């Protein structure tokens, strides 16, 4: 049972002004790369989809096939040139 005669333990704003909270005080947000919803910029995990946001979780980017093929061809030519020059 609650007794209404007891004072509240909450501290009230003496001015009664709620403008102490300003939108500029908010932490910066960014969209989640997985679900697209706004999340805090420094958050390690999205609060909506609960996926972790870190460099270790991102899939490794693959090089285009033509870059790999060109590197292999250049390496083969270099090895052939060294072996035939002897």
C-alpha positions in Angstrom: 0.0 0.0 0.0 1.3 3.5 -0.9 1.0 6.3 1.5 0.4 9.6 -0.4 1.4 11.7 2.6 5.1 10.7 2.3 7.3 13.0 0.2 8.8 11.6 -3.0 12.5 10.7 -3.1 12.7 12.1 -6.6 14.4 15.4 -7.0 12.3 17.8 -9.1 13.7 20.6 -11.3 13.3 23.7 -9.1 12.4 25.8 -12.2 10.0 23.2 -13.5 11.7 23.6 -16.8 12.4 20.4 -18.8 14.6 22.2 -21.3 17.7 21.1 -19.5 17.6 18.1 -21.8 18.7 19.3 -25.2 18.7 17.4 -28.5 22.3 18.5 -28.9 23.2 16.4 -25.8 22.3 13.2 -27.7 25.1 10.8 -28.7 25.7 10.5 -32.5 23.9 7.7 -34.2 24.7 5.8 -37.4 22.6 3.3 -39.4 23.3 -0.4 -38.6 25.1 -2.0 -41.6 22.8 -5.1 -41.2 19.3 -3.9 -40.5 19.6 -0.2 -41.3 18.1 1.1 -38.0 19.7 3.9 -36.0 22.2 2.8 -33.3 24.7 4.6 -31.2 28.0 5.2 -33.1 30.2 3.7 -30.4 28.0 0.7 -29.7 29.7 -2.7 -30.3 26.3 -4.4 -31.1 23.1 -3.2 -32.8 20.2 -3.1 -30.2 17.7 -4.0 -32.8 19.1 -7.0 -34.8 21.7 -7.8 -32.0 24.5 -8.4 -34.5 28.0 -7.3 -33.5 29.6 -4.5 -35.4 33.3 -5.0 -35.6 36.1 -5.5 -38.1 36.4 -9.1 -37.1 32.8 -9.8 -38.0 32.9 -8.4 -41.5 33.4 -10.8 -44.3 36.8 -10.6 -45.9 36.7 -8.7 -49.2 37.8 -10.7 -52.1 40.0 -9.4 -54.9 38.5 -9.4 -58.4 39.4 -12.5 -60.4 41.2 -10.5 -63.0 43.7 -9.1 -60.4 44.5 -12.6 -59.2 44.9 -14.0 -62.7 47.2 -11.0 -63.7 49.3 -11.5 -60.6 49.7 -15.2 -61.4 50.7 -14.5 -65.0 53.2 -11.9 -63.9 54.7 -14.2 -61.3 55.0 -17.0 -63.9 56.7 -14.7 -66.4 59.1 -13.5 -63.7 60.0 -17.0 -62.6 60.4 -18.1 -66.3 62.7 -15.1 -67.0 64.9 -15.9 -63.9 65.2 -19.5 -64.9 66.0 -18.9 -68.5 68.6 -16.1 -67.8 70.9 -18.5 -65.9 
